[in-house]
């Protein structure tokens, strides 16, 4: 990016697809607080309350306006080859998304691993599939 930022979408493997499909391109940057990371390392599964709070913080939405549903089926992971149960967190409240820039979106949907709490994918506003 330092030498030729205009060609990044063509030269960085996977970046163009990630941007076009509105997936989270840098899930590592969205990692939770140290206590959440410690819980993951200890093998604790995330609770509904912890995921609601985490999503509320990440998307700057009041936790009372967030819906949460655990999937009884498995979803294919974007990063990797396996499938796993998930939590889907969503809201219709206005959000700056994950970038916290000047743009605002009506709502978001985020999918987290029910086993690890890892954010698997996210979308906001009109980028979310119906």
MMTF fields as JSON, N, C-alpha, C and O atoms, coordinates in Angstrom:
{
  "mmtfVersion": "1.0.0",
  "mmtfProducer": "UNKNOWN",
  "numBonds": 519,
  "numAtoms": 520,
  "numGroups": 130,
  "numChains": 1,
  "numModels": 1,
  "chainsPerModel": [1],
  "groupsPerChain": [130],
  "chainIdList": ["A"],
  "bondAtomList": [4, 2, 8, 6, 12, 10, 16, 14, 20, 18, 24, 22, 28, 26, 32, 30, 36, 34, 40, 38, 44, 42, 48, 46, 52, 50, 56, 54, 60, 58, 64, 62, 68, 66, 72, 70, 76, 74, 80, 78, 84, 82, 88, 86, 92, 90, 96, 94, 100, 98, 104, 102, 108, 106, 112, 110, 116, 114, 120, 118, 124, 122, 128, 126, 132, 130, 136, 134, 140, 138, 144, 142, 148, 146, 152, 150, 156, 154, 160, 158, 164, 162, 168, 166, 172, 170, 176, 174, 180, 178, 184, 182, 188, 186, 192, 190, 196, 194, 200, 198, 204, 202, 208, 206, 212, 210, 216, 214, 220, 218, 224, 222, 228, 226, 232, 230, 236, 234, 240, 238, 244, 242, 248, 246, 252, 250, 256, 254, 260, 258, 264, 262, 268, 266, 272, 270, 276, 274, 280, 278, 284, 282, 288, 286, 292, 290, 296, 294, 300, 298, 304, 302, 308, 306, 312, 310, 316, 314, 320, 318, 324, 322, 328, 326, 332, 330, 336, 334, 340, 338, 344, 342, 348, 346, 352, 350, 356, 354, 360, 358, 364, 362, 368, 366, 372, 370, 376, 374, 380, 378, 384, 382, 388, 386, 392, 390, 396, 394, 400, 398, 404, 402, 408, 406, 412, 410, 416, 414, 420, 418, 424, 422, 428, 426, 432, 430, 436, 434, 440, 438, 444, 442, 448, 446, 452, 450, 456, 454, 460, 458, 464, 462, 468, 466, 472, 470, 476, 474, 480, 478, 484, 482, 488, 486, 492, 490, 496, 494, 500, 498, 504, 502, 508, 506, 512, 510, 516, 514],
  "bondOrderList": [1, 1, 1, 1, 1, 1, 1, 1, 1, 1, 1, 1, 1, 1, 1, 1, 1, 1, 1, 1, 1, 1, 1, 1, 1, 1, 1, 1, 1, 1, 1, 1, 1, 1, 1, 1, 1, 1, 1, 1, 1, 1, 1, 1, 1, 1, 1, 1, 1, 1, 1, 1, 1, 1, 1, 1, 1, 1, 1, 1, 1, 1, 1, 1, 1, 1, 1, 1, 1, 1, 1, 1, 1, 1, 1, 1, 1, 1, 1, 1, 1, 1, 1, 1, 1, 1, 1, 1, 1, 1, 1, 1, 1, 1, 1, 1, 1, 1, 1, 1, 1, 1, 1, 1, 1, 1, 1, 1, 1, 1, 1, 1, 1, 1, 1, 1, 1, 1, 1, 1, 1, 1, 1, 1, 1, 1, 1, 1, 1],
  "groupList": [{"groupName": "UNK", "atomNameList": ["N", "CA", "C", "O"], "elementList": ["N", "C", "C", "O"], "formalChargeList": [0, 0, 0, 0], "bondAtomList": [1, 0, 2, 1, 3, 2], "bondOrderList": [1, 1, 2], "singleLetterCode": "X", "chemCompType": "L-PEPTIDE LINKING"}],
  "groupTypeList": [0, 0, 0, 0, 0, 0, 0, 0, 0, 0, 0, 0, 0, 0, 0, 0, 0, 0, 0, 0, 0, 0, 0, 0, 0, 0, 0, 0, 0, 0, 0, 0, 0, 0, 0, 0, 0, 0, 0, 0, 0, 0, 0, 0, 0, 0, 0, 0, 0, 0, 0, 0, 0, 0, 0, 0, 0, 0, 0, 0, 0, 0, 0, 0, 0, 0, 0, 0, 0, 0, 0, 0, 0, 0, 0, 0, 0, 0, 0, 0, 0, 0, 0, 0, 0, 0, 0, 0, 0, 0, 0, 0, 0, 0, 0, 0, 0, 0, 0, 0, 0, 0, 0, 0, 0, 0, 0, 0, 0, 0, 0, 0, 0, 0, 0, 0, 0, 0, 0, 0, 0, 0, 0, 0, 0, 0, 0, 0, 0, 0],
  "groupIdList": [1, 2, 3, 4, 5, 6, 7, 8, 9, 10, 11, 12, 13, 14, 15, 16, 17, 18, 19, 20, 21, 22, 23, 24, 25, 26, 27, 28, 29, 30, 31, 32, 33, 34, 35, 36, 37, 38, 39, 40, 41, 42, 43, 44, 45, 46, 47, 48, 49, 50, 51, 52, 53, 54, 55, 56, 57, 58, 59, 60, 61, 62, 63, 64, 65, 66, 67, 68, 69, 70, 71, 72, 73, 74, 75, 76, 77, 78, 79, 80, 81, 82, 83, 84, 85, 86, 87, 88, 89, 90, 91, 92, 93, 94, 95, 96, 97, 98, 99, 100, 101, 102, 103, 104, 105, 106, 107, 108, 109, 110, 111, 112, 113, 114, 115, 116, 117, 118, 119, 120, 121, 122, 123, 124, 125, 126, 127, 128, 129, 130],
  "secStructList": [7, 6, 6, 6, 4, 4, 4, 2, 2, 2, 2, 1, 6, 6, 2, 2, 2, 2, 2, 2, 6, 6, 7, 7, 1, 7, 4, 4, 4, 4, 7, 7, 7, 2, 2, 2, 2, 2, 2, 2, 2, 6, 6, 7, 7, 7, 7, 2, 2, 2, 2, 2, 2, 2, 2, 2, 2, 2, 2, 6, 7, 7, 4, 4, 4, 7, 3, 3, 3, 3, 3, 3, 3, 3, 3, 3, 7, 1, 1, 1, 1, 7, 3, 3, 3, 3, 3, 3, 3, 3, 3, 3, 3, 3, 3, 7, 6, 6, 6, 6, 1, 1, 7, 7, 3, 3, 3, 3, 3, 3, 3, 3, 3, 6, 6, 6, 7, 7, 3, 3, 3, 3, 3, 3, 4, 4, 4, 1, 7, 7],
  "xCoordList": [0.818, 0.0, 0.865, 0.473, 2.028, 2.883, 3.408, 3.488, 3.769, 4.353, 3.319, 3.524, 2.222, 1.265, -0.157, -0.704, -0.76, -2.081, -3.183, -4.186, -3.021, -4.057, -4.183, -5.22, -3.154, -3.214, -3.5, -3.478, -3.767, -3.989, -5.107, -4.959, -6.22, -7.345, -6.989, -7.561, -6.055, -5.664, -4.519, -4.397, -3.68, -2.47, -2.524, -1.772, -3.367, -3.449, -4.456, -5.637, -3.997, -4.883, -6.105, -5.972, -7.291, -8.535, -9.125, -10.282, -8.377, -8.869, -10.042, -11.04, -9.94, -11.015, -12.31, -13.37, -12.234, -13.43, -14.016, -15.234, -13.163, -13.631, -14.375, -15.454, -13.832, -14.456, -15.769, -16.762, -15.773, -16.972, -18.117, -19.28, -17.813, -18.864, -19.193, -20.014, -18.57, -18.819, -18.567, -19.221, -17.643, -17.252, -16.257, -15.667, -16.072, -15.061, -13.716, -13.422, -12.897, -11.625, -10.543, -9.609, -10.652, -9.642, -10.319, -10.433, -10.762, -11.454, -10.545, -11.033, -9.218, -8.288, -8.397, -8.242, -8.659, -8.773, -10.018, -10.124, -10.953, -12.191, -12.169, -13.207, -11.012, -10.933, -11.452, -11.38, -11.96, -12.593, -11.566, -10.356, -12.084, -11.268, -10.436, -10.764, -9.357, -8.486, -9.217, -8.854, -10.244, -10.947, -11.692, -11.823, -12.182, -12.842, -11.818, -12.076, -10.659, -9.599, -9.148, -8.879, -9.061, -8.677, -9.721, -9.377, -11.009, -12.083, -11.991, -12.21, -11.668, -11.504, -10.367, -10.492, -9.253, -8.093, -8.423, -7.9, -9.287, -9.672, -10.721, -11.07, -11.228, -12.213, -13.643, -14.54, -13.891, -15.249, -16.023, -15.493, -17.285, -18.112, -18.747, -19.061, -18.945, -19.486, -20.96, -21.715, -21.352, -22.759, -23.494, -22.879, -24.811, -25.632, -25.387, -25.26, -25.32, -25.126, -23.777, -23.691, -22.722, -21.403, -21.354, -20.739, -21.997, -22.021, -22.871, -22.524, -23.974, -24.816, -24.013, -24.045, -23.304, -22.494, -21.365, -21.09, -20.728, -19.618, -20.1, -19.466, -21.222, -21.769, -22.23, -22.023, -22.853, -23.301, -22.122, -22.21, -21.029, -19.825, -19.23, -18.893, -19.099, -18.488, -19.287, -18.71, -20.622, -21.478, -22.084, -22.885, -21.711, -22.185, -23.714, -24.312, -24.327, -25.781, -26.124, -25.394, -27.223, -27.68, -27.978, -28.714, -27.424, -27.648, -29.128, -29.495, -29.97, -31.399, -32.077, -33.182, -31.417, -31.986, -31.318, -31.318, -30.756, -30.062, -30.797, -31.117, -31.059, -31.649, -30.563, -29.528, -30.788, -29.779, -30.461, -31.46, -29.925, -30.504, -29.381, -28.453, -29.479, -28.496, -29.01, -30.164, -28.153, -28.531, -28.363, -27.332, -29.368, -29.256, -28.592, -28.212, -28.462, -27.765, -26.359, -26.012, -25.564, -24.203, -24.093, -24.831, -23.172, -22.918, -21.484, -20.584, -21.277, -19.927, -19.123, -19.579, -17.932, -17.064, -16.449, -16.053, -16.373, -15.741, -14.252, -13.673, -13.65, -12.214, -12.005, -12.126, -11.707, -11.516, -12.434, -13.157, -12.392, -13.126, -14.302, -15.166, -14.361, -15.396, -16.675, -16.803, -17.624, -18.88, -19.016, -18.388, -19.831, -20.018, -21.299, -21.788, -21.862, -23.047, -22.692, -21.55, -23.678, -23.41, -24.44, -25.512, -24.091, -25.004, -25.152, -24.157, -26.378, -26.614, -27.112, -28.111, -26.415, -26.735, -27.154, -26.47, -28.282, -28.735, -29.488, -29.952, -29.591, -30.323, -30.782, -30.186, -31.847, -32.33, -31.979, -32.39, -31.224, -30.831, -29.752, -29.049, -29.633, -28.582, -27.216, -27.043, -26.253, -24.91, -23.868, -24.135, -22.69, -21.609, -20.913, -19.909, -21.428, -20.76, -19.549, -19.533, -18.538, -17.336, -16.235, -15.254, -16.383, -15.343, -15.44, -14.441, -16.615, -16.851, -16.372, -15.697, -16.739, -16.425, -17.696, -18.597, -17.798, -18.939, -20.205, -21.29, -20.091, -21.257, -22.076, -21.529, -23.393, -24.308, -25.148, -25.441, -25.527, -26.294, -27.505, -27.457, -28.574, -29.758, -29.574, -29.836, -29.132, -29.015, -27.744, -26.938, -27.589, -26.457, -26.846, -27.82, -26.078, -26.163, -24.736, -23.906, -24.456, -23.132, -23.311, -24.207, -22.453, -22.507, -21.232, -20.118, -21.431, -20.319, -20.322, -21.379, -19.158, -19.045, -19.642, -19.298, -20.53, -21.11, -20.082, -20.221, -19.072, -18.039, -16.962, -16.554, -16.49, -15.353, -15.707, -14.967, -16.822, -17.173, -16.517, -16.686, -15.772, -15.092, -16.119, -17.089, -15.899, -16.735, -16.438, -15.298, -17.478, -17.298, -17.603, -16.895, -18.663, -18.959, -19.905, -20.594, -19.927, -20.783, -21.195, -20.476, -22.351, -22.81, -23.645, -24.087, -23.861, -24.671, -25.43, -25.004, -26.567, -27.41, -27.848, -28.159, -27.87, -28.316, -27.394, -27.747, -26.211, -25.29, -25.72, -25.219, -26.65, -27.109, -28.125, -28.976, -28.021, -29.001, -30.284, -30.269, -31.384, -32.681, -32.973, -34.027],
  "yCoordList": [-1.185, 0.0, 1.254, 2.28, 1.177, 2.358, 2.747, 3.933, 1.749, 2.057, 2.376, 3.301, 1.644, 1.814, 1.504, 0.454, 2.409, 2.126, 1.954, 1.296, 2.523, 2.416, 1.01, 0.668, 0.207, -1.139, -2.223, -3.406, -1.854, -2.846, -3.83, -5.029, -3.338, -4.233, -5.302, -6.392, -5.011, -5.982, -6.875, -8.009, -6.381, -7.127, -7.855, -8.811, -7.451, -8.12, -9.263, -9.024, -10.5, -11.659, -11.588, -11.418, -11.719, -11.754, -10.412, -10.357, -9.324, -8.024, -7.55, -7.07, -7.674, -7.23, -7.98, -7.364, -9.305, -10.113, -9.719, -9.625, -9.493, -9.124, -7.795, -7.677, -6.821, -5.501, -5.581, -4.965, -6.321, -6.425, -7.132, -6.805, -8.085, -8.844, -8.291, -8.863, -7.199, -6.508, -7.388, -7.217, -8.319, -9.103, -8.309, -7.348, -8.688, -8.059, -8.528, -9.722, -7.597, -7.956, -8.189, -8.955, -7.554, -7.689, -8.037, -7.192, -9.269, -9.693, -9.608, -9.455, -9.705, -9.609, -8.234, -8.12, -7.199, -5.852, -5.691, -4.725, -6.614, -6.538, -7.401, -7.594, -7.921, -8.808, -8.123, -6.902, -8.91, -8.422, -8.035, -8.117, -7.616, -7.211, -8.385, -9.533, -8.124, -9.203, -10.296, -11.467, -9.946, -10.982, -11.945, -13.128, -11.443, -12.319, -13.241, -14.43, -12.696, -13.511, -14.587, -15.716, -14.255, -15.234, -16.336, -17.507, -15.963, -16.957, -17.902, -19.105, -17.364, -18.211, -19.204, -20.386, -18.704, -19.559, -20.676, -21.784, -20.386, -21.376, -22.341, -23.306, -22.1, -22.987, -22.663, -23.454, -21.524, -21.14, -20.742, -20.053, -21.177, -20.752, -19.419, -19.168, -18.562, -17.233, -17.298, -18.125, -16.427, -16.353, -15.372, -14.537, -15.483, -14.553, -13.125, -12.21, -12.937, -11.591, -11.006, -9.824, -11.832, -11.306, -10.933, -9.93, -11.73, -11.394, -10.166, -9.355, -10.011, -8.82, -7.564, -6.567, -7.614, -6.467, -6.18, -5.024, -7.217, -7.053, -6.415, -5.493, -6.906, -6.337, -4.905, -4.045, -4.64, -3.283, -2.323, -1.214, -2.755, -1.909, -1.743, -0.629, -2.833, -2.774, -1.925, -1.196, -2.013, -1.313, -0.038, 0.615, 0.329, 1.557, 1.637, 2.63, 0.559, 0.459, 0.087, -0.672, 0.614, 0.271, -1.231, -1.738, -1.955, -3.398, -3.781, -4.894, -2.892, -3.184, -3.277, -3.808, -2.762, -2.766, -3.809, -3.684, -4.828, -5.875, -7.196, -7.609, -7.85, -9.183, -10.231, -9.992, -11.378, -12.429, -13.775, -14.079, -14.576, -15.899, -16.905, -16.678, -18.005, -19.078, -20.021, -20.448, -20.336, -21.234, -22.668, -23.028, -23.474, -24.883, -25.664, -26.823, -24.999, -25.625, -25.055, -24.159, -25.569, -25.067, -24.163, -24.31, -23.233, -22.324, -22.513, -22.709, -22.455, -22.594, -21.372, -20.241, -21.599, -20.497, -19.867, -20.567, -18.545, -17.825, -18.135, -18.292, -18.22, -18.442, -19.857, -20.09, -20.78, -22.159, -23.093, -22.685, -24.346, -25.328, -25.939, -26.551, -25.793, -26.474, -25.686, -24.559, -26.325, -25.668, -25.681, -26.495, -24.788, -24.727, -23.988, -23.204, -24.227, -23.481, -22.008, -21.667, -21.155, -19.714, -18.98, -19.504, -17.76, -16.772, -15.689, -15.25, -15.25, -14.123, -12.964, -13.083, -11.86, -10.662, -9.595, -9.38, -8.917, -7.904, -6.785, -6.922, -5.674, -4.515, -3.689, -3.748, -2.92, -2.002, -0.559, 0.366, -0.358, 0.982, 1.541, 0.787, 2.857, 3.5, 3.155, 3.162, 2.856, 2.477, 3.054, 3.208, 3.37, 3.77, 2.567, 2.727, 1.368, 0.173, -0.12, 0.195, -0.716, -1.045, -0.016, -0.017, 0.854, 1.839, 3.079, 3.766, 3.368, 4.558, 5.833, 6.675, 5.947, 7.165, 8.011, 7.836, 8.901, 9.817, 9.154, 9.724, 7.964, 7.294, 6.605, 6.122, 6.558, 5.878, 4.891, 5.128, 3.803, 2.754, 2.403, 2.515, 1.985, 1.52, 0.039, -0.795, -0.291, -1.665, -2.389, -1.901, -3.582, -4.454, -5.893, -6.149, -6.809, -8.22, -8.73, -8.497, -9.422, -10.006, -11.467, -11.805, -12.328, -13.756, -14.126, -13.874, -14.731, -15.129, -16.648, -17.277, -17.225, -18.634, -18.881, -18.187, -19.861, -20.206, -20.92, -20.952, -21.48, -22.207, -21.288, -21.42, -20.338, -19.498, -18.031, -17.305, -17.592, -16.172, -15.342, -14.123, -15.976, -15.262, -14.674, -15.337, -13.422, -12.799, -13.469, -13.464, -14.052, -14.753, -13.859, -13.894, -13.052, -12.1, -11.047, -11.256, -9.906, -8.808, -7.996, -7.928, -7.39, -6.461, -5.409, -5.603, -4.305, -3.249, -2.537, -2.49, -1.983, -1.259, -2.125, -3.304, -1.534, -2.206, -3.325, -4.063, -3.472, -4.539, -5.893, -6.923, -5.909, -7.17, -7.824, -7.153, -9.131, -9.89, -9.967, -10.047, -9.942, -10.039, -11.453, -11.719],
  "zCoordList": [0.0, 0.0, 0.0, -0.557, 0.616, 0.662, -0.707, -1.026, -1.53, -2.829, -3.9, -4.686, -3.953, -5.036, -4.561, -4.898, -3.78, -3.205, -4.248, -3.972, -5.425, -6.453, -7.036, -7.606, -6.902, -7.483, -6.446, -6.784, -5.198, -4.137, -4.452, -4.22, -4.977, -5.249, -6.268, -6.242, -7.164, -8.173, -7.707, -8.17, -6.798, -6.456, -5.116, -4.924, -4.199, -2.9, -3.023, -3.275, -2.846, -3.014, -2.093, -0.881, -2.681, -1.919, -1.541, -1.125, -1.669, -1.228, -2.085, -1.547, -3.37, -4.253, -3.958, -3.853, -3.823, -3.522, -2.171, -2.022, -1.204, 0.129, 0.088, 0.669, -0.572, -0.66, -1.444, -1.057, -2.522, -3.361, -2.664, -2.899, -1.82, -1.145, 0.232, 0.948, 0.606, 1.88, 3.088, 4.117, 2.991, 4.153, 4.978, 4.484, 6.191, 7.028, 6.517, 6.543, 6.053, 5.45, 6.498, 6.258, 7.637, 8.666, 9.984, 10.871, 10.109, 11.329, 12.544, 13.664, 12.347, 13.465, 14.124, 15.34, 13.341, 13.898, 14.757, 15.513, 14.654, 15.412, 16.662, 17.296, 17.025, 18.18, 19.428, 19.564, 20.312, 21.525, 22.583, 22.37, 23.711, 24.849, 25.347, 25.049, 26.103, 26.587, 27.364, 27.25, 28.155, 28.914, 27.989, 28.302, 26.852, 25.888, 25.252, 25.064, 24.922, 24.338, 25.319, 24.911, 26.606, 27.624, 27.728, 27.885, 27.641, 27.695, 26.504, 26.648, 25.326, 24.145, 24.349, 24.027, 24.891, 25.111, 26.103, 25.987, 27.076, 28.081, 27.548, 28.228, 26.351, 25.752, 26.134, 25.845, 26.777, 27.141, 25.892, 25.021, 25.806, 24.688, 25.028, 26.192, 24.047, 24.314, 24.709, 24.198, 25.612, 26.002, 25.103, 24.439, 25.091, 24.323, 24.798, 23.984, 26.101, 26.655, 26.23, 25.898, 26.24, 25.869, 24.395, 24.032, 23.536, 22.104, 21.838, 20.98, 22.552, 22.401, 22.78, 22.059, 23.898, 24.332, 23.346, 23.026, 22.879, 21.932, 20.633, 20.119, 20.1, 18.865, 19.091, 18.235, 20.236, 20.541, 20.54, 20.013, 21.13, 21.157, 19.759, 19.359, 19.019, 17.683, 16.708, 15.9, 16.778, 15.825, 16.392, 15.723, 17.627, 18.273, 18.305, 17.89, 18.812, 18.913, 20.352, 20.988, 20.863, 22.199, 22.262, 21.416, 23.245, 23.334, 23.43, 23.054, 23.919, 24.027, 22.658, 22.546, 21.621, 20.273, 19.379, 18.155, 20.001, 19.252, 19.419, 20.533, 18.292, 18.305, 18.192, 17.569, 18.782, 18.805, 18.589, 19.24, 17.681, 17.419, 17.223, 16.447, 17.927, 17.743, 16.671, 16.703, 15.732, 14.651, 15.12, 15.689, 14.88, 15.226, 14.099, 14.26, 12.956, 11.832, 11.778, 12.549, 10.879, 10.752, 9.545, 8.571, 9.618, 8.504, 8.048, 8.865, 6.755, 6.23, 6.598, 6.431, 7.096, 7.472, 6.23, 5.298, 6.223, 5.119, 5.059, 3.984, 6.237, 6.331, 6.84, 8.042, 5.995, 6.42, 5.663, 4.754, 6.052, 5.288, 6.031, 5.403, 7.339, 8.099, 8.236, 7.757, 8.912, 9.24, 10.757, 11.434, 11.286, 12.73, 13.062, 12.249, 14.269, 14.685, 14.883, 15.19, 14.703, 14.769, 15.612, 15.914, 15.983, 16.542, 15.489, 14.913, 15.228, 14.339, 15.188, 15.897, 15.109, 15.882, 14.886, 13.885, 15.148, 14.195, 14.896, 16.028, 14.18, 14.673, 13.479, 12.403, 13.681, 12.647, 12.998, 12.297, 14.078, 14.496, 13.563, 12.891, 13.53, 12.729, 13.328, 14.547, 12.459, 12.887, 11.934, 10.742, 12.448, 11.551, 10.931, 10.236, 11.169, 10.668, 11.521, 12.711, 10.929, 11.685, 11.496, 12.239, 10.523, 10.23, 11.115, 11.325, 11.627, 12.458, 11.75, 12.342, 10.479, 9.741, 9.648, 10.469, 8.698, 8.598, 8.049, 8.166, 7.456, 6.872, 7.946, 8.937, 7.751, 8.666, 7.864, 6.692, 8.487, 7.835, 8.693, 9.918, 8.058, 8.783, 9.067, 8.201, 10.259, 10.714, 10.321, 9.528, 10.906, 10.618, 10.937, 11.645, 10.41, 10.771, 10.898, 10.019, 11.988, 12.203, 12.599, 13.372, 12.062, 12.363, 13.118, 12.66, 14.289, 15.154, 15.325, 15.292, 15.504, 15.815, 17.199, 18.156, 17.308, 18.616, 19.491, 20.714, 18.879, 19.618, 20.163, 21.317, 19.322, 19.726, 19.937, 20.601, 19.383, 19.452, 18.365, 18.336, 17.472, 16.393, 15.432, 15.066, 15.025, 14.013, 12.68, 12.216, 12.058, 10.787, 9.6, 8.594, 9.715, 8.664, 9.203, 10.202, 8.517, 8.931, 7.712, 6.715, 7.814, 6.79, 7.485, 8.617, 6.813, 7.387, 6.289, 5.135, 6.68, 5.726, 4.568, 4.74, 3.387, 2.176, 1.714, 0.795, 2.331, 1.947, 2.486, 2.035, 3.454, 4.027, 3.1, 2.516, 2.977, 2.196, 2.981, 4.209, 2.279, 2.946, 3.371, 3.95]
}
